[in-house]
Amino acid sequence: MNKYADQISQVVNDLYNQTIDAELTRPEPRFGDYSTNVAMRLAGPLSRRPRDIAEEIKAKLDASGVFSEVSIAGPGFINLKVSAKALDEDLNEAFAGDLPYGNNNDGAGKKVLVEYPSTNMAKPFSVGHLRSSNQGWAARNLMLATGWEVITDNHLGDYGTPFGIWVVGFQKFSNEDKLAERGIYELGDIYIKTKAAIKEEQAQGKHDIEDEAQQWLLKLEAGDPEAVEYSERFNKISLDHIHHVMGRLGISTQYEIGEKFYAERGKELAHELVDKGVAVQNADGSIIVPLEDYGIKTPILILKSNGAALYATTDLATLIYRDETFHLDRAIYCVASEQKFYFEQLFAMAKKIGLKTELIHMWFGLIDQINEDGTREKMSSRKGVVLLEDLLDEAERRARENAKSDDISDADIKKIAVGAIKFTDFAADRRTGMLFDWRTMFNLTGYSGPYIQYAAVRVNKILHDNPEIPPIDDTYDYQAEKEVILKLLDYPNIVKQAADNLEPHRIATYVYELAREMNRYYENTPVATDEVAPGVKAARLSLLKQVAHTFSHALNILGIEIPSRM
Ligand code: ARG
């Protein structure tokens, strides 16, 4: 990844005939630009003092003339300094490569399916699927940036959808006008009310509403025109809503193959697995797959005793279908931590049936909110779950309120609102909970989306105001730009690590540090004012172009757009 690391590995090989991957870290600037611990790592295998090894490596590195300074610190750290000009040349070389700067080809020739946000059709889009949307989209982008062929699929929760319940409830509690006005929000309410009514009648030993709902399902299966009309209409309302909200978040998927599609095949597969001796049919008719050989005591239930499909039945068929249809090397399921055990079981079953696809549950923690009084609790609203559209509306309202001027366009306000929400999602490792705090989300001086967007807008503005870049002064030393250059040089490795570990927060941390570095830089260095000589101005502007590229590449991975003005 880094030519200096390669050089050190080479020196180690020449000196000791040892193969070692010399990873470089970035020490505090006063110690050096890069630092390596190879001497300590070699001490054991060579049975020698790390300090002596470091001395020998230092001598070789000094002789190479590549470093402006090589020094040894502590027990045997080797610190390296490179001239700013040489680093700038490294950067230009990396930018001149075939791939966009930041991309790599690690996934070349391989195919991955990324699954998100997998919303449920019965209810309006809520914050329950916010993180799958954000993290899943980022996973998609990380895979694309690292050369994978990517397929995306919204695994809709549409099975056992409340079709029957919707129709009965619509006729009992609602009407055309309300439905036309409130769409999925009306259907969501109908669903809740009808469910409650069914519970109530059950308590009285009755089941009229339930039977009626069942009748509608049978009618639909028999192709009854009225039932088909209802079904198509309700499904369209739900799907249009899902697309609309995904649009507001700036995400999409190529496929949306829901659970319903897989149910029948899943039931067949369950029986086939029994025949093959992989699954076991219990006395009550239910079918399970024992997973003890895979270290899991609880078997996975793949068919109910009444022969009906359940969640795992549809997922069994999904596994097979995806493998056969897309020939995947990897599948990433972006689903909350609550389903961790379920996916452990599912993936163990996949192994047991011989599936070769690498399966990853890219899980994330729950969303907490900070209340006005500073207390922390699971995110909720007076009505219960927080609807995503309410959240987006509120974010837009606050973005508007915080805007410095009145003539920021609506399109830019939307980008700021979504940027603030998304950055919050990536602010920490996805495995920790997401902490939603309206008071800090829009902070233009802190760790927030808008802070970074503002830094990107600023670079873009300078470049926009200086469209002509004169010839660069070849003798310029880039001393003032050294930290910015070093930061930019780190980027490809950050993308690699974020992709390898499916950790988009690494991109967020990086892009924040870049924004901070840029602000520091402007404070000390005039870029495009008249006091700067044209050849130096040119050098600075061409570096800013590289900064602008890096901002937009990184924010694009996170699904955060850069406003045209802020
Ligand atoms: N719709 C499900 C839910 O909201 C998530 C589906 C996850 N994907 C899967 N293949 N099971 O909980």
Boltz pocket constraint, residues with backbone or C-beta under 6 A from the ligand:
constraints:
  - pocket:
      binder: B
      contacts: [[A, 115], [A, 117], [A, 118], [A, 119], [A, 120], [A, 155], [A, 156], [A, 157], [A, 315], [A, 318], [A, 333], [A, 335]]
      max_distance: 6.0
